[in-house]
Amino acid sequence: MNYIDIIGLFAGACVTISVIPQILKVWRTKKVKEISLKMFSILTFGLAVWVVYGILKKDAPIIITNSVSLFLNLIMVYFIIYYEKE
């Protein structure tokens, strides 16, 4: 792994962990009234496309960080849909 991959992984990790505080807050409060389902849906779709792009380019930092981000954002979309009913 070269320094460019390390920079890519670090940048991706920063972006990936940015959603964790929001997930934890929603999980604790069960409130999603102020959270946009459209925004998280578009972001999740974009992350899925990034994963495909990373696979096509055989770029591990893109694949790894965007796959984890995709998973976390899918959790957020699930929470928004699930708690919106309450």
LOROLUM-62132 format. One record per atom (N, C-alpha, C): residue number from 0; residue in three letters; chain; atom name; x, y, z. Coordinates in Angstrom, 1 decimal. Each point is the difference from the previous one (the first is absolute). Layout:
    n  res  chain  atom    east   north      up
  NUM  ALA      A    CA       X       Y       Z
...
# end
This chain:
    n  res  chain  atom    east   north      up
    0  MET      A     N     0.9    -1.2     0.0
    0  MET      A    CA    -0.9     1.2     0.0
    0  MET      A     C     0.9     1.2     0.0
    1  ASN      A     N    -0.3     0.9    -0.9
    1  ASN      A    CA     0.8     1.3    -0.1
    1  ASN      A     C    -0.6     1.1     0.7
    2  TYR      A     N     0.7     1.1     0.1
    2  TYR      A    CA    -0.5     1.2     0.7
    2  TYR      A     C    -1.3     0.6    -0.6
    3  ILE      A     N    -0.2    -0.2    -1.3
    3  ILE      A    CA    -1.2     0.5    -0.6
    3  ILE      A     C    -1.2    -0.8     0.5
    4  ASP      A     N     0.2    -1.3     0.1
    4  ASP      A    CA    -1.1    -0.9     0.5
    4  ASP      A     C    -0.3     0.4     1.5
    5  ILE      A     N     1.0     0.3     0.7
    5  ILE      A    CA    -0.2     0.3     1.4
    5  ILE      A     C    -0.7     1.4     0.2
    6  ILE      A     N     0.3     0.9    -0.9
    6  ILE      A    CA    -0.8     1.3     0.0
    6  ILE      A     C    -1.4    -0.3    -0.4
    7  GLY      A     N    -0.2    -0.8    -1.0
    7  GLY      A    CA    -1.4    -0.3    -0.4
    7  GLY      A     C    -0.8    -0.7     1.1
    8  LEU      A     N     0.6    -1.0     0.7
    8  LEU      A    CA    -0.6    -0.6     1.1
    8  LEU      A     C    -0.3     0.9     1.2
    9  PHE      A     N     0.9     0.9     0.3
    9  PHE      A    CA    -0.2     1.0     1.0
    9  PHE      A     C    -1.2     0.9    -0.3
   10  ALA      A     N     0.0     0.5    -1.2
   10  ALA      A    CA    -1.0     0.9    -0.5
   10  ALA      A     C    -1.4    -0.7     0.1
   11  GLY      A     N     0.0    -1.2    -0.5
   11  GLY      A    CA    -1.2    -0.8     0.0
   11  GLY      A     C    -0.5    -0.3     1.4
   12  ALA      A     N     0.9    -0.3     0.9
   12  ALA      A    CA    -0.3    -0.2     1.4
   12  ALA      A     C    -0.7     1.2     0.6
   13  CYS      A     N     0.6     1.2    -0.3
   13  CYS      A    CA    -0.6     1.2     0.6
   13  CYS      A     C    -1.5     0.2    -0.5
   14  VAL      A     N    -0.2    -0.2    -1.3
   14  VAL      A    CA    -1.3     0.1    -0.5
   14  VAL      A     C    -0.9    -1.1     0.5
   15  THR      A     N     0.5    -1.2     0.2
   15  THR      A    CA    -0.8    -1.1     0.5
   15  THR      A     C    -0.4     0.2     1.4
   16  ILE      A     N     0.8     0.4     0.9
   16  ILE      A    CA    -0.3     0.1     1.4
   16  ILE      A     C    -0.9     1.2     0.2
   17  SER      A     N    -0.1     0.9    -0.9
   17  SER      A    CA    -0.8     1.2     0.2
   17  SER      A     C    -1.5    -0.2     0.2
   18  VAL      A     N    -0.5    -1.1    -0.4
   18  VAL      A    CA    -1.4    -0.3     0.1
   18  VAL      A     C    -0.3    -0.8     1.4
   19  ILE      A     N     1.0    -0.5     0.6
   19  ILE      A    CA    -0.2    -0.8     1.2
   19  ILE      A     C    -0.6     0.8     1.1
   20  PRO      A     N     0.3     1.3     0.3
   20  PRO      A    CA    -0.7     0.7     1.0
   20  PRO      A     C    -1.5     0.2    -0.2
   21  GLN      A     N    -0.3     0.2    -1.3
   21  GLN      A    CA    -1.4     0.1    -0.3
   21  GLN      A     C    -0.8    -1.3     0.2
   22  ILE      A     N     0.6    -1.1    -0.4
   22  ILE      A    CA    -0.6    -1.3     0.2
   22  ILE      A     C    -0.2    -0.2     1.5
   23  LEU      A     N     1.0     0.2     0.8
   23  LEU      A    CA    -0.1    -0.2     1.5
   23  LEU      A     C    -1.1     0.9     0.6
   24  LYS      A     N    -0.1     1.3    -0.5
   24  LYS      A    CA    -1.0     0.9     0.5
   24  LYS      A     C    -1.4    -0.5    -0.3
   25  VAL      A     N    -0.2    -0.4    -1.2
   25  VAL      A    CA    -1.3    -0.6    -0.4
   25  VAL      A     C    -0.3    -1.2     0.7
   26  TRP      A     N     1.0    -0.9     0.2
   26  TRP      A    CA    -0.2    -1.2     0.7
   26  TRP      A     C    -0.5     0.2     1.5
   27  ARG      A     N     0.7     1.0     0.6
   27  ARG      A    CA    -0.4     0.3     1.4
   27  ARG      A     C    -1.3     0.7     0.1
   28  THR      A     N    -0.3     1.0    -0.8
   28  THR      A    CA    -1.2     0.9     0.1
   28  THR      A     C    -1.2    -0.6    -0.7
   29  LYS      A     N     0.3    -0.8    -1.0
   29  LYS      A    CA    -1.1    -0.5    -0.9
   29  LYS      A     C    -0.8     1.1    -0.7
   30  LYS      A     N     0.7     1.1    -0.3
   30  LYS      A    CA    -0.6     1.2    -0.6
   30  LYS      A     C     0.7     0.3    -1.3
   31  VAL      A     N    -0.8     0.1    -1.1
   31  VAL      A    CA     0.6     0.2    -1.3
   31  VAL      A     C    -0.7     1.2    -0.7
   32  LYS      A     N    -0.8     0.7     0.7
   32  LYS      A    CA    -0.9     1.0    -0.6
   32  LYS      A     C     0.9     1.1    -0.8
   33  GLU      A     N     1.1     0.3     0.4
   33  GLU      A    CA     0.8     1.1    -0.6
   33  GLU      A     C     1.0    -0.6    -1.0
   34  ILE      A     N     0.0    -1.3    -0.3
   34  ILE      A    CA     1.0    -0.6    -0.9
   34  ILE      A     C    -0.6    -0.3    -1.3
   35  SER      A     N     0.7     0.3    -1.1
   35  SER      A    CA    -0.6    -0.1    -1.3
   35  SER      A     C     0.3    -1.4    -0.6
   36  LEU      A     N    -1.1    -0.7    -0.2
   36  LEU      A    CA     0.1    -1.3    -0.7
   36  LEU      A     C     0.5     0.1    -1.4
   37  LYS      A     N    -0.4     1.1    -0.7
   37  LYS      A    CA     0.5     0.2    -1.4
   37  LYS      A     C     1.5     0.1     0.0
   38  MET      A     N     0.5     0.8     0.9
   38  MET      A    CA     1.5     0.3     0.0
   38  MET      A     C     0.7    -1.3     0.3
   39  PHE      A     N    -0.4    -0.8     1.0
   39  PHE      A    CA     0.7    -1.2     0.3
   39  PHE      A     C    -0.2    -1.1    -1.1
   40  SER      A     N    -1.2     0.1    -0.7
   40  SER      A    CA    -0.2    -1.0    -1.1
   40  SER      A     C     0.9     0.3    -1.1
   41  ILE      A     N     0.1     1.3    -0.4
   41  ILE      A    CA     0.9     0.4    -1.1
   41  ILE      A     C     1.5    -0.3     0.4
   42  LEU      A     N     0.4     0.3     1.2
   42  LEU      A    CA     1.3    -0.3     0.5
   42  LEU      A     C     0.3    -1.5    -0.1
   43  THR      A     N    -0.9    -0.8     0.5
   43  THR      A    CA     0.1    -1.5     0.0
   43  THR      A     C     0.1    -0.5    -1.5
   44  PHE      A     N    -0.8     0.5    -0.9
   44  PHE      A    CA     0.1    -0.4    -1.4
   44  PHE      A     C     1.4     0.4    -0.5
   45  GLY      A     N     0.5     1.2     0.3
   45  GLY      A    CA     1.3     0.5    -0.5
   45  GLY      A     C     1.1    -0.9     0.6
   46  LEU      A     N    -0.1    -0.4     1.2
   46  LEU      A    CA     1.0    -0.9     0.6
   46  LEU      A     C     0.0    -1.4    -0.7
   47  ALA      A     N    -1.2    -0.5    -0.4
   47  ALA      A    CA    -0.1    -1.2    -0.7
   47  ALA      A     C     0.8     0.1    -1.4
   48  VAL      A     N    -0.2     1.1    -0.6
   48  VAL      A    CA     0.6     0.3    -1.3
   48  VAL      A     C     1.6     0.1     0.2
   49  TRP      A     N     0.4     0.6     1.1
   49  TRP      A    CA     1.4     0.1     0.3
   49  TRP      A     C     0.6    -1.4     0.2
   50  VAL      A     N    -0.7    -0.9     0.6
   50  VAL      A    CA     0.4    -1.4     0.2
   50  VAL      A     C     0.2    -0.7    -1.3
   51  VAL      A     N    -1.0     0.2    -0.9
   51  VAL      A    CA     0.1    -0.6    -1.3
   51  VAL      A     C     1.3     0.6    -0.8
   52  TYR      A     N     0.1     1.3     0.1
   52  TYR      A    CA     1.2     0.7    -0.6
   52  TYR      A     C     1.3    -0.6     0.5
   53  GLY      A     N     0.1    -0.1     1.3
   53  GLY      A    CA     1.2    -0.6     0.6
   53  GLY      A     C     0.3    -1.4    -0.4
   54  ILE      A     N    -1.1    -0.8    -0.1
   54  ILE      A    CA     0.2    -1.4    -0.5
   54  ILE      A     C     0.5     0.0    -1.5
   55  LEU      A     N    -0.6     0.9    -0.8
   55  LEU      A    CA     0.4     0.0    -1.4
   55  LEU      A     C     1.5     0.5    -0.1
   56  LYS      A     N     0.4     0.9     0.9
   56  LYS      A    CA     1.4     0.5    -0.1
   56  LYS      A     C     0.9    -0.8     0.8
   57  LYS      A     N    -0.5    -1.0     0.8
   57  LYS      A    CA     0.8    -0.9     0.9
   57  LYS      A     C     0.8     0.9     1.0
   58  ASP      A     N    -0.8     0.9     0.6
   58  ASP      A    CA     0.7     1.0     0.9
   58  ASP      A     C    -0.5    -0.3     1.4
   59  ALA      A     N     0.8    -0.7     0.8
   59  ALA      A    CA    -0.4    -0.5     1.3
   59  ALA      A     C    -0.5     1.1     1.0
   60  PRO      A     N     0.7     1.2     0.1
   60  PRO      A    CA    -0.4     1.0     0.9
   60  PRO      A     C    -1.5     0.5    -0.4
   61  ILE      A     N    -0.3     0.1    -1.3
   61  ILE      A    CA    -1.3     0.4    -0.4
   61  ILE      A     C    -1.0    -1.0     0.4
   62  ILE      A     N     0.3    -1.3    -0.3
   62  ILE      A    CA    -0.9    -1.1     0.3
   62  ILE      A     C    -0.3    -0.1     1.5
   63  ILE      A     N     1.1     0.0     0.8
   63  ILE      A    CA    -0.1    -0.2     1.4
   63  ILE      A     C    -0.8     1.1     0.7
   64  THR      A     N     0.5     1.2    -0.2
   64  THR      A    CA    -0.7     1.1     0.7
   64  THR      A     C    -1.4     0.3    -0.4
   65  ASN      A     N    -0.3    -0.1    -1.3
   65  ASN      A    CA    -1.3     0.2    -0.4
   65  ASN      A     C    -1.0    -1.2     0.3
   66  SER      A     N     0.6    -1.2     0.1
   66  SER      A    CA    -0.9    -1.1     0.4
   66  SER      A     C    -0.4     0.2     1.5
   67  VAL      A     N     0.9     0.4     0.8
   67  VAL      A    CA    -0.3     0.2     1.4
   67  VAL      A     C    -1.0     1.2     0.1
   68  SER      A     N     0.3     1.1    -0.7
   68  SER      A    CA    -0.9     1.1     0.0
   68  SER      A     C    -1.4    -0.4    -0.5
   69  LEU      A     N    -0.1    -0.8    -1.1
   69  LEU      A    CA    -1.3    -0.5    -0.5
   69  LEU      A     C    -0.7    -0.7     1.1
   70  PHE      A     N     0.6    -0.9     0.7
   70  PHE      A    CA    -0.6    -0.8     1.0
   70  PHE      A     C    -0.5     0.9     1.1
   71  LEU      A     N     0.8     1.0     0.5
   71  LEU      A    CA    -0.5     0.9     1.1
   71  LEU      A     C    -1.1     0.9    -0.5
   72  ASN      A     N     0.0     0.4    -1.2
   72  ASN      A    CA    -1.1     0.9    -0.5
   72  ASN      A     C    -1.2    -0.8    -0.3
   73  LEU      A     N     0.1    -1.3    -0.3
   73  LEU      A    CA    -1.2    -0.9    -0.1
   73  LEU      A     C    -0.7    -0.1     1.4
   74  ILE      A     N     0.9    -0.1     1.0
   74  ILE      A    CA    -0.6     0.0     1.4
   74  ILE      A     C    -0.8     1.2     0.2
   75  MET      A     N     0.6     1.2    -0.4
   75  MET      A    CA    -0.7     1.3     0.3
   75  MET      A     C    -1.3     0.0    -0.8
   76  VAL      A     N     0.0    -0.4    -1.2
   76  VAL      A    CA    -1.2     0.0    -0.8
   76  VAL      A     C    -1.1    -0.9     0.6
   77  TYR      A     N     0.5    -1.2     0.5
   77  TYR      A    CA    -1.0    -0.9     0.7
   77  TYR      A     C    -0.5     0.7     1.2
   78  PHE      A     N     0.8     0.7     0.8
   78  PHE      A    CA    -0.5     0.7     1.2
   78  PHE      A     C    -1.0     1.1    -0.3
   79  ILE      A     N     0.3     0.7    -1.1
   79  ILE      A    CA    -0.9     1.1    -0.4
   79  ILE      A     C    -1.3    -0.6    -0.4
   80  ILE      A     N    -0.1    -1.0    -0.8
   80  ILE      A    CA    -1.2    -0.6    -0.4
   80  ILE      A     C    -0.7    -0.7     1.2
   81  TYR      A     N     0.7    -0.7     0.8
   81  TYR      A    CA    -0.6    -0.7     1.2
   81  TYR      A     C    -0.6     1.0     1.0
   82  TYR      A     N     0.8     1.0     0.4
   82  TYR      A    CA    -0.4     0.9     1.1
   82  TYR      A     C    -0.9     1.1    -0.5
   83  GLU      A     N    -0.1     0.2    -1.3
   83  GLU      A    CA    -0.9     1.0    -0.6
   83  GLU      A     C    -1.5    -0.5     0.3
   84  LYS      A     N    -0.2    -1.2     0.0
   84  LYS      A    CA    -1.4    -0.6     0.3
   84  LYS      A     C    -0.5     0.3     1.4
   85  GLU      A     N     1.0     0.2     0.9
   85  GLU      A    CA    -0.4     0.2     1.4
   85  GLU      A     C    -0.4     1.4     0.3
# end
